[in-house]
Amino acid sequence: MRFPIYINGGNKDVETKALIDSGATGLFIHWNFVKKHRIPTKTYAKPRIIRNVD
């Protein structure tokens, strides 16, 4: 299922669509989308390892 959502991009909200996955164990977003909309990010002390993507 896809739903319209708003992501807070610092000083503005960005409207997009999201695929809802009730079995997901993490939240991920494509770096191109983050860069295009200037969404603030932070770096984790320990990188996350992604093992399987459907």
mmCIF entry with sequence, helices, sheets and N, C-alpha, C, O atoms, coordinates in Angstrom:
data_MODEL
# 
_entry.id   MODEL 
# 
_entity.id                         1 
_entity.type                       polymer 
_entity.pdbx_number_of_molecules   1 
# 
_entity_poly.entity_id                      1 
_entity_poly.type                           'polypeptide(L)' 
_entity_poly.nstd_linkage                   no 
_entity_poly.nstd_monomer                   no 
_entity_poly.pdbx_seq_one_letter_code       MRFPIYINGGNKDVETKALIDSGATGLFIHWNFVKKHRIPTKTYAKPRIIRNVD 
_entity_poly.pdbx_seq_one_letter_code_can   MRFPIYINGGNKDVETKALIDSGATGLFIHWNFVKKHRIPTKTYAKPRIIRNVD 
_entity_poly.pdbx_strand_id                 A 
# 
loop_
_entity_poly_seq.entity_id 
_entity_poly_seq.num 
_entity_poly_seq.mon_id 
_entity_poly_seq.hetero 
1 1  MET n 
1 2  ARG n 
1 3  PHE n 
1 4  PRO n 
1 5  ILE n 
1 6  TYR n 
1 7  ILE n 
1 8  ASN n 
1 9  GLY n 
1 10 GLY n 
1 11 ASN n 
1 12 LYS n 
1 13 ASP n 
1 14 VAL n 
1 15 GLU n 
1 16 THR n 
1 17 LYS n 
1 18 ALA n 
1 19 LEU n 
1 20 ILE n 
1 21 ASP n 
1 22 SER n 
1 23 GLY n 
1 24 ALA n 
1 25 THR n 
1 26 GLY n 
1 27 LEU n 
1 28 PHE n 
1 29 ILE n 
1 30 HIS n 
1 31 TRP n 
1 32 ASN n 
1 33 PHE n 
1 34 VAL n 
1 35 LYS n 
1 36 LYS n 
1 37 HIS n 
1 38 ARG n 
1 39 ILE n 
1 40 PRO n 
1 41 THR n 
1 42 LYS n 
1 43 THR n 
1 44 TYR n 
1 45 ALA n 
1 46 LYS n 
1 47 PRO n 
1 48 ARG n 
1 49 ILE n 
1 50 ILE n 
1 51 ARG n 
1 52 ASN n 
1 53 VAL n 
1 54 ASP n 
# 
_struct_asym.id          A 
_struct_asym.entity_id   1 
# 
_struct_conf.conf_type_id            HELX_P 
_struct_conf.id                      HELX_P1 
_struct_conf.pdbx_PDB_helix_id       AA1 
_struct_conf.beg_label_comp_id       TRP 
_struct_conf.beg_label_asym_id       A 
_struct_conf.beg_label_seq_id        31 
_struct_conf.pdbx_beg_PDB_ins_code   ? 
_struct_conf.end_label_comp_id       LYS 
_struct_conf.end_label_asym_id       A 
_struct_conf.end_label_seq_id        36 
_struct_conf.pdbx_end_PDB_ins_code   ? 
_struct_conf.beg_auth_comp_id        TRP 
_struct_conf.beg_auth_asym_id        A 
_struct_conf.beg_auth_seq_id         31 
_struct_conf.end_auth_comp_id        LYS 
_struct_conf.end_auth_asym_id        A 
_struct_conf.end_auth_seq_id         36 
_struct_conf.pdbx_PDB_helix_class    1 
_struct_conf.details                 ? 
_struct_conf.pdbx_PDB_helix_length   6 
# 
_struct_conf_type.id          HELX_P 
_struct_conf_type.criteria    ? 
_struct_conf_type.reference   ? 
# 
_struct_sheet.id               AA1 
_struct_sheet.type             ? 
_struct_sheet.number_strands   2 
_struct_sheet.details          ? 
# 
_struct_sheet_order.sheet_id     AA1 
_struct_sheet_order.range_id_1   1 
_struct_sheet_order.range_id_2   2 
_struct_sheet_order.offset       ? 
_struct_sheet_order.sense        anti-parallel 
# 
loop_
_struct_sheet_range.sheet_id 
_struct_sheet_range.id 
_struct_sheet_range.beg_label_comp_id 
_struct_sheet_range.beg_label_asym_id 
_struct_sheet_range.beg_label_seq_id 
_struct_sheet_range.pdbx_beg_PDB_ins_code 
_struct_sheet_range.end_label_comp_id 
_struct_sheet_range.end_label_asym_id 
_struct_sheet_range.end_label_seq_id 
_struct_sheet_range.pdbx_end_PDB_ins_code 
_struct_sheet_range.beg_auth_comp_id 
_struct_sheet_range.beg_auth_asym_id 
_struct_sheet_range.beg_auth_seq_id 
_struct_sheet_range.end_auth_comp_id 
_struct_sheet_range.end_auth_asym_id 
_struct_sheet_range.end_auth_seq_id 
AA1 1 ARG A 2  ? ASN A 8  ? ARG A 2  ASN A 8  
AA1 2 ASP A 13 ? LEU A 19 ? ASP A 13 LEU A 19 
# 
loop_
_atom_site.group_PDB 
_atom_site.id 
_atom_site.type_symbol 
_atom_site.label_atom_id 
_atom_site.label_alt_id 
_atom_site.label_comp_id 
_atom_site.label_asym_id 
_atom_site.label_entity_id 
_atom_site.label_seq_id 
_atom_site.pdbx_PDB_ins_code 
_atom_site.Cartn_x 
_atom_site.Cartn_y 
_atom_site.Cartn_z 
_atom_site.occupancy 
_atom_site.B_iso_or_equiv 
_atom_site.pdbx_formal_charge 
_atom_site.auth_seq_id 
_atom_site.auth_comp_id 
_atom_site.auth_asym_id 
_atom_site.auth_atom_id 
_atom_site.pdbx_PDB_model_num 
ATOM 1   N N  . MET A 1 1  ? 0.831  -1.173 0.000  1.00 0.00 ? 1  MET A N  1 
ATOM 2   C CA . MET A 1 1  ? 0.000  0.000  0.000  1.00 0.00 ? 1  MET A CA 1 
ATOM 3   C C  . MET A 1 1  ? 0.882  1.245  0.000  1.00 0.00 ? 1  MET A C  1 
ATOM 4   O O  . MET A 1 1  ? 1.897  1.298  0.694  1.00 0.00 ? 1  MET A O  1 
ATOM 5   N N  . ARG A 1 2  ? 0.489  2.231  -0.775 1.00 0.00 ? 2  ARG A N  1 
ATOM 6   C CA . ARG A 1 2  ? 1.192  3.515  -0.793 1.00 0.00 ? 2  ARG A CA 1 
ATOM 7   C C  . ARG A 1 2  ? 0.281  4.597  -0.230 1.00 0.00 ? 2  ARG A C  1 
ATOM 8   O O  . ARG A 1 2  ? -0.908 4.663  -0.542 1.00 0.00 ? 2  ARG A O  1 
ATOM 9   N N  . PHE A 1 3  ? 0.865  5.431  0.596  1.00 0.00 ? 3  PHE A N  1 
ATOM 10  C CA . PHE A 1 3  ? 0.121  6.508  1.229  1.00 0.00 ? 3  PHE A CA 1 
ATOM 11  C C  . PHE A 1 3  ? 0.853  7.828  1.035  1.00 0.00 ? 3  PHE A C  1 
ATOM 12  O O  . PHE A 1 3  ? 2.084  7.856  1.043  1.00 0.00 ? 3  PHE A O  1 
ATOM 13  N N  . PRO A 1 4  ? 0.112  8.930  0.860  1.00 0.00 ? 4  PRO A N  1 
ATOM 14  C CA . PRO A 1 4  ? 0.776  10.236 0.821  1.00 0.00 ? 4  PRO A CA 1 
ATOM 15  C C  . PRO A 1 4  ? 1.267  10.594 2.227  1.00 0.00 ? 4  PRO A C  1 
ATOM 16  O O  . PRO A 1 4  ? 0.537  10.428 3.204  1.00 0.00 ? 4  PRO A O  1 
ATOM 17  N N  . ILE A 1 5  ? 2.498  11.081 2.321  1.00 0.00 ? 5  ILE A N  1 
ATOM 18  C CA . ILE A 1 5  ? 3.062  11.482 3.613  1.00 0.00 ? 5  ILE A CA 1 
ATOM 19  C C  . ILE A 1 5  ? 3.777  12.820 3.460  1.00 0.00 ? 5  ILE A C  1 
ATOM 20  O O  . ILE A 1 5  ? 4.020  13.285 2.346  1.00 0.00 ? 5  ILE A O  1 
ATOM 21  N N  . TYR A 1 6  ? 4.106  13.425 4.585  1.00 0.00 ? 6  TYR A N  1 
ATOM 22  C CA . TYR A 1 6  ? 4.907  14.643 4.617  1.00 0.00 ? 6  TYR A CA 1 
ATOM 23  C C  . TYR A 1 6  ? 6.140  14.372 5.460  1.00 0.00 ? 6  TYR A C  1 
ATOM 24  O O  . TYR A 1 6  ? 6.037  13.843 6.567  1.00 0.00 ? 6  TYR A O  1 
ATOM 25  N N  . ILE A 1 7  ? 7.311  14.734 4.937  1.00 0.00 ? 7  ILE A N  1 
ATOM 26  C CA . ILE A 1 7  ? 8.570  14.591 5.653  1.00 0.00 ? 7  ILE A CA 1 
ATOM 27  C C  . ILE A 1 7  ? 9.049  15.992 5.992  1.00 0.00 ? 7  ILE A C  1 
ATOM 28  O O  . ILE A 1 7  ? 9.075  16.869 5.129  1.00 0.00 ? 7  ILE A O  1 
ATOM 29  N N  . ASN A 1 8  ? 9.430  16.206 7.248  1.00 0.00 ? 8  ASN A N  1 
ATOM 30  C CA . ASN A 1 8  ? 9.927  17.513 7.647  1.00 0.00 ? 8  ASN A CA 1 
ATOM 31  C C  . ASN A 1 8  ? 11.348 17.674 7.137  1.00 0.00 ? 8  ASN A C  1 
ATOM 32  O O  . ASN A 1 8  ? 12.251 16.957 7.568  1.00 0.00 ? 8  ASN A O  1 
ATOM 33  N N  . GLY A 1 9  ? 11.546 18.603 6.228  1.00 0.00 ? 9  GLY A N  1 
ATOM 34  C CA . GLY A 1 9  ? 12.851 18.856 5.619  1.00 0.00 ? 9  GLY A CA 1 
ATOM 35  C C  . GLY A 1 9  ? 13.541 20.059 6.213  1.00 0.00 ? 9  GLY A C  1 
ATOM 36  O O  . GLY A 1 9  ? 14.059 20.897 5.475  1.00 0.00 ? 9  GLY A O  1 
ATOM 37  N N  . GLY A 1 10 ? 13.561 20.165 7.525  1.00 0.00 ? 10 GLY A N  1 
ATOM 38  C CA . GLY A 1 10 ? 14.198 21.305 8.173  1.00 0.00 ? 10 GLY A CA 1 
ATOM 39  C C  . GLY A 1 10 ? 13.230 22.464 8.283  1.00 0.00 ? 10 GLY A C  1 
ATOM 40  O O  . GLY A 1 10 ? 12.455 22.541 9.236  1.00 0.00 ? 10 GLY A O  1 
ATOM 41  N N  . ASN A 1 11 ? 13.269 23.373 7.308  1.00 0.00 ? 11 ASN A N  1 
ATOM 42  C CA . ASN A 1 11 ? 12.384 24.538 7.368  1.00 0.00 ? 11 ASN A CA 1 
ATOM 43  C C  . ASN A 1 11 ? 11.178 24.411 6.452  1.00 0.00 ? 11 ASN A C  1 
ATOM 44  O O  . ASN A 1 11 ? 10.457 25.386 6.241  1.00 0.00 ? 11 ASN A O  1 
ATOM 45  N N  . LYS A 1 12 ? 10.946 23.212 5.901  1.00 0.00 ? 12 LYS A N  1 
ATOM 46  C CA . LYS A 1 12 ? 9.777  22.999 5.047  1.00 0.00 ? 12 LYS A CA 1 
ATOM 47  C C  . LYS A 1 12 ? 9.351  21.539 5.111  1.00 0.00 ? 12 LYS A C  1 
ATOM 48  O O  . LYS A 1 12 ? 10.140 20.671 5.486  1.00 0.00 ? 12 LYS A O  1 
ATOM 49  N N  . ASP A 1 13 ? 8.103  21.272 4.744  1.00 0.00 ? 13 ASP A N  1 
ATOM 50  C CA . ASP A 1 13 ? 7.611  19.900 4.645  1.00 0.00 ? 13 ASP A CA 1 
ATOM 51  C C  . ASP A 1 13 ? 7.652  19.472 3.188  1.00 0.00 ? 13 ASP A C  1 
ATOM 52  O O  . ASP A 1 13 ? 7.341  20.259 2.294  1.00 0.00 ? 13 ASP A O  1 
ATOM 53  N N  . VAL A 1 14 ? 8.038  18.215 2.948  1.00 0.00 ? 14 VAL A N  1 
ATOM 54  C CA . VAL A 1 14 ? 8.116  17.655 1.605  1.00 0.00 ? 14 VAL A CA 1 
ATOM 55  C C  . VAL A 1 14 ? 7.032  16.595 1.477  1.00 0.00 ? 14 VAL A C  1 
ATOM 56  O O  . VAL A 1 14 ? 6.978  15.665 2.282  1.00 0.00 ? 14 VAL A O  1 
ATOM 57  N N  . GLU A 1 15 ? 6.167  16.726 0.473  1.00 0.00 ? 15 GLU A N  1 
ATOM 58  C CA . GLU A 1 15 ? 5.114  15.738 0.249  1.00 0.00 ? 15 GLU A CA 1 
ATOM 59  C C  . GLU A 1 15 ? 5.632  14.658 -0.689 1.00 0.00 ? 15 GLU A C  1 
ATOM 60  O O  . GLU A 1 15 ? 6.268  14.963 -1.698 1.00 0.00 ? 15 GLU A O  1 
ATOM 61  N N  . THR A 1 16 ? 5.364  13.394 -0.359 1.00 0.00 ? 16 THR A N  1 
ATOM 62  C CA . THR A 1 16 ? 5.758  12.266 -1.200 1.00 0.00 ? 16 THR A CA 1 
ATOM 63  C C  . THR A 1 16 ? 4.821  11.102 -0.894 1.00 0.00 ? 16 THR A C  1 
ATOM 64  O O  . THR A 1 16 ? 3.865  11.259 -0.135 1.00 0.00 ? 16 THR A O  1 
ATOM 65  N N  . LYS A 1 17 ? 5.085  9.954  -1.469 1.00 0.00 ? 17 LYS A N  1 
ATOM 66  C CA . LYS A 1 17 ? 4.309  8.747  -1.174 1.00 0.00 ? 17 LYS A CA 1 
ATOM 67  C C  . LYS A 1 17 ? 5.223  7.736  -0.509 1.00 0.00 ? 17 LYS A C  1 
ATOM 68  O O  . LYS A 1 17 ? 6.412  7.669  -0.818 1.00 0.00 ? 17 LYS A O  1 
ATOM 69  N N  . ALA A 1 18 ? 4.670  6.948  0.404  1.00 0.00 ? 18 ALA A N  1 
ATOM 70  C CA . ALA A 1 18 ? 5.443  5.948  1.127  1.00 0.00 ? 18 ALA A CA 1 
ATOM 71  C C  . ALA A 1 18 ? 4.793  4.587  0.974  1.00 0.00 ? 18 ALA A C  1 
ATOM 72  O O  . ALA A 1 18 ? 3.568  4.469  0.942  1.00 0.00 ? 18 ALA A O  1 
ATOM 73  N N  . LEU A 1 19 ? 5.620  3.568  0.881  1.00 0.00 ? 19 LEU A N  1 
ATOM 74  C CA . LEU A 1 19 ? 5.167  2.183  0.866  1.00 0.00 ? 19 LEU A CA 1 
ATOM 75  C C  . LEU A 1 19 ? 5.172  1.703  2.310  1.00 0.00 ? 19 LEU A C  1 
ATOM 76  O O  . LEU A 1 19 ? 6.211  1.730  2.970  1.00 0.00 ? 19 LEU A O  1 
ATOM 77  N N  . ILE A 1 20 ? 4.032  1.269  2.800  1.00 0.00 ? 20 ILE A N  1 
ATOM 78  C CA . ILE A 1 20 ? 3.907  0.826  4.188  1.00 0.00 ? 20 ILE A CA 1 
ATOM 79  C C  . ILE A 1 20 ? 4.249  -0.657 4.281  1.00 0.00 ? 20 ILE A C  1 
ATOM 80  O O  . ILE A 1 20 ? 3.674  -1.480 3.570  1.00 0.00 ? 20 ILE A O  1 
ATOM 81  N N  . ASP A 1 21 ? 5.191  -0.990 5.165  1.00 0.00 ? 21 ASP A N  1 
ATOM 82  C CA . ASP A 1 21 ? 5.611  -2.375 5.391  1.00 0.00 ? 21 ASP A CA 1 
ATOM 83  C C  . ASP A 1 21 ? 5.520  -2.647 6.885  1.00 0.00 ? 21 ASP A C  1 
ATOM 84  O O  . ASP A 1 21 ? 6.390  -2.229 7.649  1.00 0.00 ? 21 ASP A O  1 
ATOM 85  N N  . SER A 1 22 ? 4.483  -3.338 7.297  1.00 0.00 ? 22 SER A N  1 
ATOM 86  C CA . SER A 1 22 ? 4.271  -3.574 8.724  1.00 0.00 ? 22 SER A CA 1 
ATOM 87  C C  . SER A 1 22 ? 5.300  -4.521 9.331  1.00 0.00 ? 22 SER A C  1 
ATOM 88  O O  . SER A 1 22 ? 5.384  -4.632 10.554 1.00 0.00 ? 22 SER A O  1 
ATOM 89  N N  . GLY A 1 23 ? 6.083  -5.206 8.502  1.00 0.00 ? 23 GLY A N  1 
ATOM 90  C CA . GLY A 1 23 ? 7.099  -6.109 9.019  1.00 0.00 ? 23 GLY A CA 1 
ATOM 91  C C  . GLY A 1 23 ? 8.498  -5.515 9.003  1.00 0.00 ? 23 GLY A C  1 
ATOM 92  O O  . GLY A 1 23 ? 9.466  -6.215 9.299  1.00 0.00 ? 23 GLY A O  1 
ATOM 93  N N  . ALA A 1 24 ? 8.623  -4.235 8.663  1.00 0.00 ? 24 ALA A N  1 
ATOM 94  C CA . ALA A 1 24 ? 9.939  -3.599 8.573  1.00 0.00 ? 24 ALA A CA 1 
ATOM 95  C C  . ALA A 1 24 ? 10.564 -3.449 9.958  1.00 0.00 ? 24 ALA A C  1 
ATOM 96  O O  . ALA A 1 24 ? 9.863  -3.214 10.943 1.00 0.00 ? 24 ALA A O  1 
ATOM 97  N N  . THR A 1 25 ? 11.889 -3.588 10.024 1.00 0.00 ? 25 THR A N  1 
ATOM 98  C CA . THR A 1 25 ? 12.606 -3.422 11.290 1.00 0.00 ? 25 THR A CA 1 
ATOM 99  C C  . THR A 1 25 ? 13.404 -2.124 11.329 1.00 0.00 ? 25 THR A C  1 
ATOM 100 O O  . THR A 1 25 ? 14.052 -1.827 12.332 1.00 0.00 ? 25 THR A O  1 
ATOM 101 N N  . GLY A 1 26 ? 13.363 -1.348 10.246 1.00 0.00 ? 26 GLY A N  1 
ATOM 102 C CA . GLY A 1 26 ? 14.075 -0.073 10.205 1.00 0.00 ? 26 GLY A CA 1 
ATOM 103 C C  . GLY A 1 26 ? 13.399 0.880  9.248  1.00 0.00 ? 26 GLY A C  1 
ATOM 104 O O  . GLY A 1 26 ? 12.512 0.487  8.490  1.00 0.00 ? 26 GLY A O  1 
ATOM 105 N N  . LEU A 1 27 ? 13.815 2.128  9.282  1.00 0.00 ? 27 LEU A N  1 
ATOM 106 C CA . LEU A 1 27 ? 13.275 3.152  8.393  1.00 0.00 ? 27 LEU A CA 1 
ATOM 107 C C  . LEU A 1 27 ? 14.381 3.611  7.457  1.00 0.00 ? 27 LEU A C  1 
ATOM 108 O O  . LEU A 1 27 ? 15.464 3.986  7.906  1.00 0.00 ? 27 LEU A O  1 
ATOM 109 N N  . PHE A 1 28 ? 14.110 3.584  6.156  1.00 0.00 ? 28 PHE A N  1 
ATOM 110 C CA . PHE A 1 28 ? 15.129 3.944  5.178  1.00 0.00 ? 28 PHE A CA 1 
ATOM 111 C C  . PHE A 1 28 ? 14.541 4.863  4.128  1.00 0.00 ? 28 PHE A C  1 
ATOM 112 O O  . PHE A 1 28 ? 13.353 4.780  3.817  1.00 0.00 ? 28 PHE A O  1 
ATOM 113 N N  . ILE A 1 29 ? 15.374 5.743  3.581  1.00 0.00 ? 29 ILE A N  1 
ATOM 114 C CA . ILE A 1 29 ? 14.954 6.675  2.547  1.00 0.00 ? 29 ILE A CA 1 
ATOM 115 C C  . ILE A 1 29 ? 16.126 6.834  1.580  1.00 0.00 ? 29 ILE A C  1 
ATOM 116 O O  . ILE A 1 29 ? 17.280 6.845  2.007  1.00 0.00 ? 29 ILE A O  1 
ATOM 117 N N  . HIS A 1 30 ? 15.845 6.954  0.299  1.00 0.00 ? 30 HIS A N  1 
ATOM 118 C CA . HIS A 1 30 ? 16.898 7.050  -0.710 1.00 0.00 ? 30 HIS A CA 1 
ATOM 119 C C  . HIS A 1 30 ? 17.656 8.358  -0.567 1.00 0.00 ? 30 HIS A C  1 
ATOM 120 O O  . HIS A 1 30 ? 17.046 9.411  -0.384 1.00 0.00 ? 30 HIS A O  1 
ATOM 121 N N  . TRP A 1 31 ? 18.988 8.304  -0.650 1.00 0.00 ? 31 TRP A N  1 
ATOM 122 C CA . TRP A 1 31 ? 19.820 9.495  -0.449 1.00 0.00 ? 31 TRP A CA 1 
ATOM 123 C C  . TRP A 1 31 ? 19.556 10.573 -1.491 1.00 0.00 ? 31 TRP A C  1 
ATOM 124 O O  . TRP A 1 31 ? 19.724 11.756 -1.194 1.00 0.00 ? 31 TRP A O  1 
ATOM 125 N N  . ASN A 1 32 ? 19.142 10.197 -2.720 1.00 0.00 ? 32 ASN A N  1 
ATOM 126 C CA . ASN A 1 32 ? 18.819 11.206 -3.744 1.00 0.00 ? 32 ASN A CA 1 
ATOM 127 C C  . ASN A 1 32 ? 17.638 12.068 -3.299 1.00 0.00 ? 32 ASN A C  1 
ATOM 128 O O  . ASN A 1 32 ? 17.638 13.282 -3.503 1.00 0.00 ? 32 ASN A O  1 
ATOM 129 N N  . PHE A 1 33 ? 16.636 11.437 -2.694 1.00 0.00 ? 33 PHE A N  1 
ATOM 130 C CA . PHE A 1 33 ? 15.465 12.170 -2.206 1.00 0.00 ? 33 PHE A CA 1 
ATOM 131 C C  . PHE A 1 33 ? 15.878 13.123 -1.091 1.00 0.00 ? 33 PHE A C  1 
ATOM 132 O O  . PHE A 1 33 ? 15.440 14.273 -1.058 1.00 0.00 ? 33 PHE A O  1 
ATOM 133 N N  . VAL A 1 34 ? 16.714 12.647 -0.185 1.00 0.00 ? 34 VAL A N  1 
ATOM 134 C CA . VAL A 1 34 ? 17.203 13.467 0.927  1.00 0.00 ? 34 VAL A CA 1 
ATOM 135 C C  . VAL A 1 34 ? 17.971 14.678 0.398  1.00 0.00 ? 34 VAL A C  1 
ATOM 136 O O  . VAL A 1 34 ? 17.761 15.803 0.853  1.00 0.00 ? 34 VAL A O  1 
ATOM 137 N N  . LYS A 1 35 ? 18.858 14.441 -0.559 1.00 0.00 ? 35 LYS A N  1 
ATOM 138 C CA . LYS A 1 35 ? 19.667 15.520 -1.132 1.00 0.00 ? 35 LYS A CA 1 
ATOM 139 C C  . LYS A 1 35 ? 18.801 16.536 -1.881 1.00 0.00 ? 35 LYS A C  1 
ATOM 140 O O  . LYS A 1 35 ? 18.974 17.743 -1.715 1.00 0.00 ? 35 LYS A O  1 
ATOM 141 N N  . LYS A 1 36 ? 17.876 16.048 -2.699 1.00 0.00 ? 36 LYS A N  1 
ATOM 142 C CA . LYS A 1 36 ? 17.019 16.922 -3.501 1.00 0.00 ? 36 LYS A CA 1 
ATOM 143 C C  . LYS A 1 36 ? 16.199 17.868 -2.630 1.00 0.00 ? 36 LYS A C  1 
ATOM 144 O O  . LYS A 1 36 ? 16.036 19.042 -2.961 1.00 0.00 ? 36 LYS A O  1 
ATOM 145 N N  . HIS A 1 37 ? 15.682 17.350 -1.517 1.00 0.00 ? 37 HIS A N  1 
ATOM 146 C CA . HIS A 1 37 ? 14.801 18.135 -0.658 1.00 0.00 ? 37 HIS A CA 1 
ATOM 147 C C  . HIS A 1 37 ? 15.513 18.706 0.568  1.00 0.00 ? 37 HIS A C  1 
ATOM 148 O O  . HIS A 1 37 ? 14.880 19.278 1.456  1.00 0.00 ? 37 HIS A O  1 
ATOM 149 N N  . ARG A 1 38 ? 16.837 18.545 0.606  1.00 0.00 ? 38 ARG A N  1 
ATOM 150 C CA . ARG A 1 38 ? 17.670 19.094 1.693  1.00 0.00 ? 38 ARG A CA 1 
ATOM 151 C C  . ARG A 1 38 ? 17.144 18.702 3.074  1.00 0.00 ? 38 ARG A C  1 
ATOM 152 O O  . ARG A 1 38 ? 16.988 19.540 3.962  1.00 0.00 ? 38 ARG A O  1 
ATOM 153 N N  . ILE A 1 39 ? 16.878 17.413 3.225  1.00 0.00 ? 39 ILE A N  1 
ATOM 154 C CA . ILE A 1 39 ? 16.388 16.886 4.503  1.00 0.00 ? 39 ILE A CA 1 
ATOM 155 C C  . ILE A 1 39 ? 17.594 16.650 5.414  1.00 0.00 ? 39 ILE A C  1 
ATOM 156 O O  . ILE A 1 39 ? 18.536 15.966 5.014  1.00 0.00 ? 39 ILE A O  1 
ATOM 157 N N  . PRO A 1 40 ? 17.583 17.201 6.625  1.00 0.00 ? 40 PRO A N  1 
ATOM 158 C CA . PRO A 1 40 ? 18.727 17.033 7.532  1.00 0.00 ? 40 PRO A CA 1 
ATOM 159 C C  . PRO A 1 40 ? 18.964 15.559 7.869  1.00 0.00 ? 40 PRO A C  1 
ATOM 160 O O  . PRO A 1 40 ? 18.016 14.789 8.022  1.00 0.00 ? 40 PRO A O  1 
ATOM 161 N N  . THR A 1 41 ? 20.229 15.179 7.983  1.00 0.00 ? 41 THR A N  1 
ATOM 162 C CA . THR A 1 41 ? 20.606 13.807 8.339  1.00 0.00 ? 41 THR A CA 1 
ATOM 163 C C  . THR A 1 41 ? 21.571 13.836 9.519  1.00 0.00 ? 41 THR A C  1 
ATOM 164 O O  . THR A 1 41 ? 22.089 14.888 9.894  1.00 0.00 ? 41 THR A O  1 
ATOM 165 N N  . LYS A 1 42 ? 21.799 12.660 10.094 1.00 0.00 ? 42 LYS A N  1 
ATOM 166 C CA . LYS A 1 42 ? 22.822 12.528 11.127 1.00 0.00 ? 42 LYS A CA 1 
ATOM 167 C C  . LYS A 1 42 ? 23.566 11.228 10.884 1.00 0.00 ? 42 LYS A C  1 
ATOM 168 O O  . LYS A 1 42 ? 23.020 10.292 10.299 1.00 0.00 ? 42 LYS A O  1 
ATOM 169 N N  . THR A 1 43 ? 24.796 11.171 11.325 1.00 0.00 ? 43 THR A N  1 
ATOM 170 C CA . THR A 1 43 ? 25.639 9.990  11.147 1.00 0.00 ? 43 THR A CA 1 
ATOM 171 C C  . THR A 1 43 ? 25.626 9.167  12.432 1.00 0.00 ? 43 THR A C  1 
ATOM 172 O O  . THR A 1 43 ? 25.803 9.702  13.527 1.00 0.00 ? 43 THR A O  1 
ATOM 173 N N  . TYR A 1 44 ? 25.415 7.869  12.285 1.00 0.00 ? 44 TYR A N  1 
ATOM 174 C CA . TYR A 1 44 ? 25.452 6.965  13.427 1.00 0.00 ? 44 TYR A CA 1 
ATOM 175 C C  . TYR A 1 44 ? 26.898 6.619  13.763 1.00 0.00 ? 44 TYR A C  1 
ATOM 176 O O  . TYR A 1 44 ? 27.739 6.529  12.869 1.00 0.00 ? 44 TYR A O  1 
ATOM 177 N N  . ALA A 1 45 ? 27.189 6.426  15.036 1.00 0.00 ? 45 ALA A N  1 
ATOM 178 C CA . ALA A 1 45 ? 28.530 6.028  15.458 1.00 0.00 ? 45 ALA A CA 1 
ATOM 179 C C  . ALA A 1 45 ? 28.873 4.651  14.884 1.00 0.00 ? 45 ALA A C  1 
ATOM 180 O O  . ALA A 1 45 ? 30.017 4.389  14.512 1.00 0.00 ? 45 ALA A O  1 
ATOM 181 N N  . LYS A 1 46 ? 27.867 3.779  14.819 1.00 0.00 ? 46 LYS A N  1 
ATOM 182 C CA . LYS A 1 46 ? 28.057 2.433  14.277 1.00 0.00 ? 46 LYS A CA 1 
ATOM 183 C C  . LYS A 1 46 ? 27.163 2.290  13.048 1.00 0.00 ? 46 LYS A C  1 
ATOM 184 O O  . LYS A 1 46 ? 25.940 2.356  13.176 1.00 0.00 ? 46 LYS A O  1 
ATOM 185 N N  . PRO A 1 47 ? 27.746 2.092  11.844 1.00 0.00 ? 47 PRO A N  1 
ATOM 186 C CA . PRO A 1 47 ? 26.932 1.961  10.619 1.00 0.00 ? 47 PRO A CA 1 
ATOM 187 C C  . PRO A 1 47 ? 25.976 0.774  10.695 1.00 0.00 ? 47 PRO A C  1 
ATOM 188 O O  . PRO A 1 47 ? 26.278 -0.243 11.321 1.00 0.00 ? 47 PRO A O  1 
ATOM 189 N N  . ARG A 1 48 ? 24.832 0.915  10.057 1.00 0.00 ? 48 ARG A N  1 
ATOM 190 C CA . ARG A 1 48 ? 23.859 -0.182 9.980  1.00 0.00 ? 48 ARG A CA 1 
ATOM 191 C C  . ARG A 1 48 ? 24.192 -1.059 8.782  1.00 0.00 ? 48 ARG A C  1 
ATOM 192 O O  . ARG A 1 48 ? 24.578 -0.559 7.725  1.00 0.00 ? 48 ARG A O  1 
ATOM 193 N N  . ILE A 1 49 ? 24.043 -2.351 8.950  1.00 0.00 ? 49 ILE A N  1 
ATOM 194 C CA . ILE A 1 49 ? 24.267 -3.301 7.862  1.00 0.00 ? 49 ILE A CA 1 
ATOM 195 C C  . ILE A 1 49 ? 22.908 -3.744 7.337  1.00 0.00 ? 49 ILE A C  1 
ATOM 196 O O  . ILE A 1 49 ? 22.067 -4.223 8.099  1.00 0.00 ? 49 ILE A O  1 
ATOM 197 N N  . ILE A 1 50 ? 22.694 -3.584 6.033  1.00 0.00 ? 50 ILE A N  1 
ATOM 198 C CA . ILE A 1 50 ? 21.444 -4.016 5.408  1.00 0.00 ? 50 ILE A CA 1 
ATOM 199 C C  . ILE A 1 50 ? 21.714 -5.345 4.726  1.00 0.00 ? 50 ILE A C  1 
ATOM 200 O O  . ILE A 1 50 ? 22.562 -5.427 3.837  1.00 0.00 ? 50 ILE A O  1 
ATOM 201 N N  . ARG A 1 51 ? 21.000 -6.387 5.135  1.00 0.00 ? 51 ARG A N  1 
ATOM 202 C CA . ARG A 1 51 ? 21.264 -7.727 4.622  1.00 0.00 ? 51 ARG A CA 1 
ATOM 203 C C  . ARG A 1 51 ? 20.284 -8.168 3.545  1.00 0.00 ? 51 ARG A C  1 
ATOM 204 O O  . ARG A 1 51 ? 20.646 -8.972 2.686  1.00 0.00 ? 51 ARG A O  1 
ATOM 205 N N  . ASN A 1 52 ? 19.049 -7.665 3.567  1.00 0.00 ? 52 ASN A N  1 
ATOM 206 C CA . ASN A 1 52 ? 18.054 -8.131 2.611  1.00 0.00 ? 52 ASN A CA 1 
ATOM 207 C C  . ASN A 1 52 ? 17.091 -6.999 2.288  1.00 0.00 ? 52 ASN A C  1 
ATOM 208 O O  . ASN A 1 52 ? 16.550 -6.352 3.185  1.00 0.00 ? 52 ASN A O  1 
ATOM 209 N N  . VAL A 1 53 ? 16.887 -6.773 1.017  1.00 0.00 ? 53 VAL A N  1 
ATOM 210 C CA . VAL A 1 53 ? 15.941 -5.754 0.582  1.00 0.00 ? 53 VAL A CA 1 
ATOM 211 C C  . VAL A 1 53 ? 15.024 -6.389 -0.442 1.00 0.00 ? 53 VAL A C  1 
ATOM 212 O O  . VAL A 1 53 ? 15.505 -6.988 -1.404 1.00 0.00 ? 53 VAL A O  1 
ATOM 213 N N  . ASP A 1 54 ? 13.709 -6.275 -0.261 1.00 0.00 ? 54 ASP A N  1 
ATOM 214 C CA . ASP A 1 54 ? 12.749 -6.854 -1.206 1.00 0.00 ? 54 ASP A CA 1 
ATOM 215 C C  . ASP A 1 54 ? 12.452 -5.883 -2.315 1.00 0.00 ? 54 ASP A C  1 
ATOM 216 O O  . ASP A 1 54 ? 11.664 -6.190 -3.210 1.00 0.00 ? 54 ASP A O  1 
# 
